[in-house]
Amino acid sequence: MKSVFILLTLGFCLNAHSFTGRWQGEGVSQTTRAERECDLIYFHFKLSADALMIYEGGYSCGILRAEYPPSRFERRGESELWYQGQKVGELNSNGFFLDVPEEFFRLEIVLKDGQLETKELWDDGSSYLKVSGSLKPL
């Protein structure tokens, strides 16, 4: 029984680490007013035993552009992600999500068939921005 638990834990860690690295691709942005092609969406992640790091990230969707600041999310327990003393997300076997309701923000990253499917959502109830894409490893 102990070896089954160790194998399951090892399998989880190996799968979760597979999104570590640099990723780049394309996608689309949607707002309450328009939809635009995103010719560039990129991220650089590192998952370690104690943290998830976003070294960089961003997108370019016509006139709409943004960059992520470098950020460190502390890992607690098997799957929890914490930032500045607040639980903000969770890891699972094929990705993670970050959710900060007071800032109307959610980021979902899913590894599927060797690509990262990304979805960033800003929604305050009256307007929204959704940027989604499919990224390949560099």
C-alpha positions as CSV (number, residue, x, y, z in Angstrom):
1,M,0.0,0.0,0.0
2,K,2.8,2.4,0.8
3,S,4.4,1.8,-2.6
4,V,1.1,2.6,-4.3
5,F,0.9,5.9,-2.5
6,I,4.6,6.7,-3.4
7,L,3.9,5.9,-7.1
8,L,0.8,8.0,-7.1
9,T,2.6,10.9,-5.5
10,L,5.6,10.6,-7.8
11,G,3.2,10.5,-10.8
12,F,1.4,13.6,-9.6
13,C,4.8,15.4,-9.3
14,L,6.1,14.4,-12.7
15,N,2.9,15.4,-14.4
16,A,2.7,18.7,-12.6
17,H,6.3,19.5,-13.5
18,S,5.6,19.0,-17.2
19,F,4.4,22.6,-17.5
20,T,7.7,23.9,-16.2
21,G,9.5,25.9,-18.9
22,R,8.8,28.5,-21.5
23,W,5.6,28.4,-23.6
24,Q,4.4,30.5,-26.5
25,G,1.4,30.6,-28.8
26,E,-1.6,32.4,-30.1
27,G,-5.2,32.9,-29.0
28,V,-8.1,35.3,-28.8
29,S,-9.3,38.0,-26.5
30,Q,-12.9,38.8,-25.8
31,T,-14.4,41.9,-24.0
32,T,-17.9,43.1,-23.6
33,R,-17.3,45.2,-26.8
34,A,-14.9,43.3,-29.1
35,E,-13.1,40.1,-30.0
36,R,-9.4,40.3,-31.1
37,E,-6.8,37.8,-32.3
38,C,-3.8,37.5,-30.0
39,D,-0.7,37.0,-32.1
40,L,1.4,36.3,-28.9
41,I,0.7,34.7,-25.6
42,Y,3.6,33.6,-23.5
43,F,4.6,32.2,-20.1
44,H,7.6,31.0,-18.3
45,F,6.8,28.7,-15.3
46,K,8.8,26.7,-12.8
47,L,7.2,24.3,-10.3
48,S,9.4,23.2,-7.4
49,A,8.6,21.3,-4.2
50,D,7.9,24.5,-2.4
51,A,6.6,27.0,-5.0
52,L,5.2,27.8,-8.3
53,M,7.0,30.6,-10.0
54,I,5.8,32.7,-12.9
55,Y,9.0,34.3,-14.2
56,E,7.2,36.1,-17.0
57,G,4.1,36.1,-19.0
58,G,1.9,38.2,-21.1
59,Y,0.0,38.7,-24.3
60,S,-0.4,41.0,-27.3
61,C,-3.9,41.2,-28.8
62,G,-3.8,44.1,-31.2
63,I,-3.9,47.3,-29.1
64,L,-4.5,45.2,-26.0
65,R,-1.2,44.2,-24.3
66,A,-0.2,43.1,-20.8
67,E,2.6,41.5,-18.9
68,Y,2.7,39.5,-15.7
69,P,5.2,40.6,-13.1
70,P,7.4,37.8,-11.7
71,S,5.4,36.1,-9.0
72,R,6.0,33.3,-6.4
73,F,3.2,31.2,-5.1
74,E,4.0,29.1,-2.1
75,R,2.9,25.4,-2.2
76,R,1.1,24.2,0.9
77,G,0.0,20.6,1.3
78,E,-0.6,18.5,-1.8
79,S,-2.2,21.1,-4.0
80,E,-2.8,24.6,-2.4
81,L,-1.1,27.7,-3.8
82,W,-0.7,30.8,-1.5
83,Y,0.3,34.4,-2.2
84,Q,1.0,37.0,0.5
85,G,-0.7,34.9,3.2
86,Q,-3.9,34.1,1.1
87,K,-4.9,30.9,-0.6
88,V,-5.2,31.9,-4.3
89,G,-5.2,28.6,-6.2
90,E,-4.6,24.9,-6.6
91,L,-2.4,22.5,-8.5
92,N,-3.7,19.3,-10.1
93,S,-2.2,16.6,-12.1
94,N,-2.4,18.6,-15.4
95,G,-2.1,22.2,-14.4
96,F,-3.3,24.8,-12.0
97,F,-5.6,27.8,-11.4
98,L,-5.2,31.1,-9.6
99,D,-8.4,32.8,-8.4
100,V,-8.4,36.3,-6.7
101,P,-12.1,37.2,-6.5
102,E,-11.5,40.6,-4.9
103,E,-9.5,41.6,-8.0
104,F,-12.0,39.9,-10.3
105,F,-9.2,37.7,-11.7
106,R,-8.9,34.0,-12.6
107,L,-6.1,32.2,-14.5
108,E,-6.4,28.6,-15.6
109,I,-3.5,26.6,-17.1
110,V,-4.1,23.1,-18.4
111,L,-1.6,20.8,-20.0
112,K,-3.4,18.9,-22.8
113,D,-1.8,16.8,-25.5
114,G,1.6,18.5,-25.1
115,Q,0.2,22.0,-25.2
116,L,-0.8,24.5,-22.6
117,E,-4.4,25.7,-22.8
118,T,-4.6,29.1,-21.0
119,K,-7.5,31.1,-19.9
120,E,-7.3,34.5,-18.1
121,L,-10.5,36.1,-17.0
122,W,-11.2,39.5,-15.5
123,D,-14.9,40.0,-14.7
124,D,-16.4,42.5,-12.4
125,G,-20.0,41.7,-13.3
126,S,-20.4,44.7,-15.6
127,S,-17.5,44.2,-18.0
128,Y,-15.0,41.4,-18.7
129,L,-11.8,40.5,-20.5
130,K,-11.1,36.9,-21.4
131,V,-7.8,35.9,-23.0
132,S,-7.5,32.3,-24.1
133,G,-4.8,30.5,-26.1
134,S,-3.0,27.4,-26.9
135,L,0.8,27.4,-26.2
136,K,3.6,25.2,-27.3
137,P,6.9,24.6,-25.4
138,L,9.9,26.6,-26.6
